[in-house]
Amino acid sequence: MPSPAPPSVHGLKYSLFYGRPGVREAGYDNERGKGDHRHFQGAETAYAFTSVEQLVADFWSDVRTLRGGK
């Protein structure tokens, strides 16, 4: 298993993006030094990664919200 990118404790590297060139409306990623975090409408907050399935569900929930869905 790959080693974690601190401060993340899991061995996964991920980056999910929704937007257009030059504008990130929603995104989830982890990087060394920052760990797991979420980008949503210009704000960056910590993200509590629990599983790949939950990560994908949370990402699509944000996308639906931005597109005016439920």
N, CA, C and O of each residue as an XYZ file, in Angstrom:
280
protein
N       0.842     -1.175      0.000
C       0.000      0.000      0.000
C       0.890      1.243      0.000
O       1.900      1.275      0.703
N       0.529      2.267     -0.780
C       1.334      3.490     -0.789
C       1.340      4.151      0.584
O       0.413      3.967      1.372
N       2.374      4.909      0.863
C       2.427      5.602      2.141
C       1.576      6.875      2.076
O       1.461      7.490      1.016
N       0.983      7.269      3.203
C       0.122      8.449      3.236
C       0.893      9.739      2.953
O       2.099      9.829      3.180
N       0.155     10.736      2.450
C       0.706     12.083      2.265
C       0.290     12.894      3.485
O      -0.847     13.362      3.549
N       1.193     13.071      4.460
C       0.829     13.735      5.711
C       0.169     15.101      5.463
O       0.602     15.815      4.558
N      -0.830     15.481      6.206
C      -1.321     14.812      7.412
C      -2.379     13.747      7.174
O      -2.940     13.244      8.148
N      -2.684     13.373      5.933
C      -3.623     12.273      5.684
C      -3.054     10.984      6.258
O      -1.839     10.783      6.268
N      -3.935     10.115      6.732
C      -3.465      8.859      7.313
C      -3.722      7.655      6.406
O      -3.233      6.560      6.685
N      -4.478      7.842      5.332
C      -4.731      6.760      4.374
C      -3.698      6.841      3.246
O      -3.000      7.847      3.122
N      -3.599      5.820      2.446
C      -2.602      5.777      1.379
C      -3.118      6.182      0.013
O      -2.507      5.845     -1.002
N      -4.226      6.897     -0.032
C      -4.824      7.288     -1.314
C      -4.461      8.713     -1.690
O      -4.338      9.583     -0.828
N      -4.293      8.944     -2.975
C      -4.108     10.285     -3.516
C      -5.288     10.528     -4.440
O      -5.573      9.703     -5.308
N      -5.982     11.654     -4.269
C      -7.156     11.920     -5.092
C      -7.301     13.405     -5.378
O      -6.790     14.254     -4.647
N      -8.011     13.696     -6.459
C      -8.327     15.065     -6.830
C      -9.582     15.045     -7.695
O      -9.562     14.521     -8.809
N     -10.663     15.609     -7.194
C     -11.931     15.706     -7.914
C     -12.191     17.183     -8.193
O     -11.998     18.022     -7.313
N     -12.626     17.506     -9.403
C     -12.794     18.904     -9.822
C     -14.103     19.081    -10.559
O     -14.468     18.258    -11.398
N     -14.817     20.168    -10.242
C     -15.982     20.577    -11.015
C     -15.875     22.079    -11.209
O     -15.753     22.831    -10.241
N     -15.921     22.514    -12.461
C     -15.830     23.936    -12.753
C     -15.593     24.145    -14.229
O     -16.018     23.352    -15.069
N     -14.911     25.223    -14.522
C     -14.550     25.569    -15.895
C     -13.144     26.137    -15.855
O     -12.619     26.396    -14.772
N     -12.525     26.337    -17.002
C     -11.146     26.831    -16.982
C     -10.985     28.084    -16.106
O     -11.646     29.101    -16.316
N     -10.109     27.977    -15.143
C      -9.814     29.092    -14.259
C     -10.754     29.250    -13.075
O     -10.527     30.110    -12.224
N     -11.808     28.438    -13.001
C     -12.783     28.550    -11.908
C     -13.100     27.170    -11.344
O     -13.673     26.327    -12.033
N     -12.726     26.946    -10.094
C     -13.066     25.688     -9.416
C     -14.287     25.969     -8.550
O     -14.189     26.673     -7.544
N     -15.432     25.423     -8.934
C     -16.662     25.591     -8.159
C     -16.709     24.607     -7.000
O     -17.141     24.951     -5.899
N     -16.262     23.380     -7.255
C     -16.232     22.349     -6.217
C     -15.040     21.446     -6.468
O     -14.684     21.176     -7.615
N     -14.436     20.987     -5.407
C     -13.321     20.070     -5.554
C     -12.953     19.430     -4.231
O     -13.158     20.004     -3.162
N     -12.414     18.246     -4.326
C     -11.915     17.518     -3.162
C     -10.537     17.000     -3.539
O     -10.358     16.425     -4.612
N      -9.571     17.200     -2.666
C      -8.242     16.663     -2.936
C      -7.453     16.554     -1.647
O      -7.868     17.023     -0.587
N      -6.313     15.926     -1.775
C      -5.386     15.861     -0.644
C      -3.992     16.077     -1.195
O      -3.646     15.601     -2.277
N      -3.221     16.789     -0.445
C      -1.848     17.049     -0.850
C      -0.977     17.103      0.390
O      -1.441     17.418      1.487
N       0.269     16.795      0.196
C       1.223     16.804      1.301
C       1.220     18.175      1.968
O       1.308     19.202      1.295
N       1.118     18.183      3.286
C       1.112     19.425      4.043
C      -0.284     19.972      4.313
O      -0.492     20.670      5.305
N      -1.237     19.665      3.446
C      -2.616     20.141      3.639
C      -3.551     19.014      4.053
O      -4.487     19.237      4.820
N      -3.312     17.829      3.564
C      -4.197     16.709      3.854
C      -5.496     16.794      3.078
O      -5.586     17.486      2.064
N      -6.493     16.087      3.561
C      -7.785     16.017      2.893
C      -8.524     17.345      3.065
O      -8.651     17.856      4.177
N      -9.008     17.895      1.953
C      -9.767     19.130      2.054
C     -10.751     19.280      0.901
O     -10.659     18.600     -0.121
N     -11.692     20.192      1.104
C     -12.788     20.439      0.170
C     -12.736     21.901     -0.267
O     -12.470     22.797      0.534
N     -12.993     22.117     -1.546
C     -13.139     23.456     -2.103
C     -14.599     23.597     -2.526
O     -15.127     22.735     -3.229
N     -15.253     24.675     -2.105
C     -16.648     24.886     -2.498
C     -16.909     26.382     -2.592
O     -16.840     27.096     -1.592
N     -17.207     26.847     -3.790
C     -17.523     28.245     -4.073
C     -16.498     29.204     -3.456
O     -16.859     30.188     -2.811
N     -15.230     28.899     -3.667
C     -14.160     29.789     -3.237
C     -13.638     29.568     -1.830
O     -12.624     30.158     -1.457
N     -14.300     28.738     -1.038
C     -13.842     28.468      0.329
C     -13.166     27.102      0.382
O     -13.586     26.164     -0.296
N     -12.120     27.001      1.191
C     -11.418     25.742      1.398
C     -11.566     25.333      2.847
O     -11.263     26.112      3.751
N     -12.035     24.106      3.077
C     -12.221     23.601      4.434
C     -11.653     22.191      4.542
O     -11.497     21.496      3.537
N     -11.350     21.780      5.757
C     -10.875     20.420      5.992
C     -11.977     19.438      5.621
O     -13.161     19.750      5.746
N     -11.589     18.256      5.167
C     -12.541     17.204      4.813
C     -12.166     15.943      5.577
O     -11.008     15.526      5.571
N     -13.155     15.335      6.238
C     -12.927     14.100      6.996
C     -13.136     12.904      6.072
O     -14.255     12.409      5.935
N     -12.066     12.445      5.444
C     -12.128     11.290      4.537
C     -12.462     10.037      5.332
O     -11.814      9.731      6.333
N     -13.505      9.299      4.865
C     -13.853      8.032      5.505
C     -13.762      6.861      4.533
O     -13.347      5.766      4.912
N     -14.156      7.095      3.261
C     -14.089      6.042      2.253
C     -14.174      6.684      0.869
O     -14.608      7.826      0.723
N     -13.753      5.929     -0.135
C     -13.849      6.415     -1.510
C     -15.312      6.628     -1.880
O     -15.654      7.612     -2.536
N     -16.167      5.713     -1.463
C     -17.590      5.822     -1.784
C     -18.194      7.099     -1.207
O     -18.958      7.783     -1.888
N     -17.860      7.425      0.036
C     -18.394      8.643      0.658
C     -17.820      9.889      0.003
O     -18.529     10.879     -0.177
N     -16.545      9.849     -0.353
C     -15.909     10.967     -1.052
C     -16.648     11.273     -2.353
O     -16.976     12.428     -2.623
N     -16.909     10.253     -3.149
C     -17.601     10.440     -4.426
C     -19.031     10.935     -4.184
O     -19.503     11.812     -4.908
N     -19.719     10.399     -3.196
C     -21.077     10.839     -2.875
C     -21.091     12.308     -2.456
O     -21.963     13.064     -2.883
N     -20.134     12.718     -1.624
C     -20.066     14.110     -1.178
C     -19.770     15.047     -2.348
O     -20.348     16.130     -2.449
N     -18.868     14.622     -3.228
C     -18.531     15.431     -4.402
C     -19.767     15.631     -5.282
O     -20.079     16.761     -5.657
N     -20.476     14.542     -5.615
C     -21.650     14.664     -6.483
C     -22.776     15.432     -5.806
O     -23.569     16.083     -6.485
N     -22.860     15.371     -4.502
C     -23.848     16.173     -3.781
C     -23.560     17.664     -3.976
O     -24.478     18.450     -4.207
N     -22.291     18.048     -3.883
C     -21.906     19.443     -4.123
C     -22.224     19.857     -5.567
O     -22.738     20.951     -5.804
N     -21.922     18.997     -6.508
C     -22.186     19.302     -7.916
C     -23.693     19.497     -8.136
O     -24.105     20.437     -8.816
N     -24.501     18.619     -7.568
C     -25.954     18.769     -7.702
C     -26.422     20.089     -7.107
O     -27.264     20.766     -7.696
N     -25.890     20.462     -5.952
C     -26.243     21.734     -5.317
C     -25.911     22.900     -6.229
O     -26.725     23.808     -6.399
N     -24.723     22.884     -6.815
C     -24.303     23.968     -7.715
C     -25.160     24.041     -8.974
O     -25.349     25.115     -9.544
N     -25.668     22.907     -9.395
C     -26.484     22.869    -10.606
C     -27.967     23.101    -10.321
O     -28.805     23.024    -11.220
N     -28.278     23.389     -9.043
C     -29.651     23.692     -8.670
C     -30.512     22.498     -8.362
O     -31.731     22.621     -8.243
N     -29.891     21.332     -8.229
C     -30.632     20.111     -7.928
C     -30.682     19.839     -6.445
O     -30.200     20.629     -5.632
N     -31.256     18.739     -6.113
C     -31.359     18.338     -4.702
C     -30.497     17.129     -4.437
O     -30.450     16.641     -3.308
